[in-house]
């Protein structure tokens, strides 16, 4: 339950930041390249911070993708009624989908933890890590 609240809170903050970016840097006034750099610098870290430990369910994945595409459609200059798939927009803007980045973060985190010496863990952290491996 707590992780679900964490994801929902992160999505809420992410949507607030992207709405602010859309209002300040309107697509007709700012270059796509500039908007994408601002998005990568300001919005993505807010959503992805701490995402290494999330258990992503199908509903969470849909919410994350919908939030991402809401911003990316506007950046690309499309409205929601234009028939463009998410993949077409991502390819046009040359961006990596958030879910792919999230999986990469998780892989990197697991590799980092596996490289650590075993005596570095305290009892509580070791239990947390072992439970996380079972979920994966």
KAPE-V385352 format. One record per backbone hydrogen bond with DSSP energy under -1.0 kcal/mol. CO is the residue of the C=O (numbers start at 0). NH is the residue of the N-H. E is the energy in kcal/mol with one decimal. If there is no record, write none. Layout:
co->CO nh->NH e->E
co->CO nh->NH e->E
This chain:
co->0 nh->4 e->-2.0
co->1 nh->5 e->-2.2
co->2 nh->6 e->-2.4
co->3 nh->7 e->-2.5
co->4 nh->8 e->-2.8
co->5 nh->9 e->-2.6
co->6 nh->10 e->-2.6
co->7 nh->11 e->-2.2
co->8 nh->12 e->-2.5
co->9 nh->13 e->-2.7
co->10 nh->14 e->-2.7
co->11 nh->15 e->-2.0
co->12 nh->16 e->-2.2
co->13 nh->17 e->-2.6
co->14 nh->18 e->-2.2
co->15 nh->19 e->-2.0
co->16 nh->20 e->-2.6
co->17 nh->21 e->-2.5
co->18 nh->22 e->-2.0
co->19 nh->23 e->-2.6
co->20 nh->24 e->-2.8
co->25 nh->28 e->-1.4
co->25 nh->29 e->-2.4
co->30 nh->34 e->-2.3
co->31 nh->35 e->-2.6
co->32 nh->36 e->-2.0
co->33 nh->37 e->-2.4
co->34 nh->38 e->-2.4
co->35 nh->39 e->-2.7
co->36 nh->40 e->-1.8
co->37 nh->41 e->-3.1
co->38 nh->42 e->-1.3
co->38 nh->43 e->-2.2
co->42 nh->46 e->-1.5
co->43 nh->47 e->-2.8
co->44 nh->48 e->-1.5
co->47 nh->50 e->-2.2
co->49 nh->52 e->-1.1
co->50 nh->53 e->-1.2
co->56 nh->60 e->-2.4
co->57 nh->61 e->-2.1
co->58 nh->62 e->-2.3
co->59 nh->63 e->-2.6
co->60 nh->64 e->-2.5
co->61 nh->65 e->-2.6
co->62 nh->66 e->-2.4
co->63 nh->67 e->-2.4
co->64 nh->68 e->-2.7
co->65 nh->69 e->-1.8
co->66 nh->70 e->-1.3
co->67 nh->71 e->-2.4
co->68 nh->72 e->-2.6
co->69 nh->73 e->-1.0
co->70 nh->74 e->-2.2
co->71 nh->75 e->-2.5
co->72 nh->77 e->-2.9
co->78 nh->81 e->-1.5
co->81 nh->83 e->-1.6
co->84 nh->88 e->-2.0
co->85 nh->89 e->-2.6
co->86 nh->90 e->-2.4
co->87 nh->91 e->-2.3
co->88 nh->92 e->-2.4
co->89 nh->94 e->-2.1
co->96 nh->100 e->-1.8
co->97 nh->101 e->-2.8
co->98 nh->102 e->-2.1
co->99 nh->103 e->-2.0
co->100 nh->104 e->-2.6
co->101 nh->105 e->-2.2
co->102 nh->106 e->-2.4
co->103 nh->107 e->-2.6
co->104 nh->108 e->-2.4
co->105 nh->109 e->-2.5
co->106 nh->110 e->-2.3
co->107 nh->111 e->-2.2
co->108 nh->112 e->-2.6
co->109 nh->113 e->-2.5
co->110 nh->114 e->-1.4
co->116 nh->119 e->-1.7
co->117 nh->120 e->-1.1
co->121 nh->125 e->-2.2
co->122 nh->126 e->-1.8
co->123 nh->127 e->-1.9
co->124 nh->128 e->-2.6
co->125 nh->129 e->-2.6
co->126 nh->130 e->-2.3
co->127 nh->131 e->-2.1
co->128 nh->132 e->-2.2
co->129 nh->133 e->-1.5
co->130 nh->134 e->-1.4
co->131 nh->135 e->-1.4
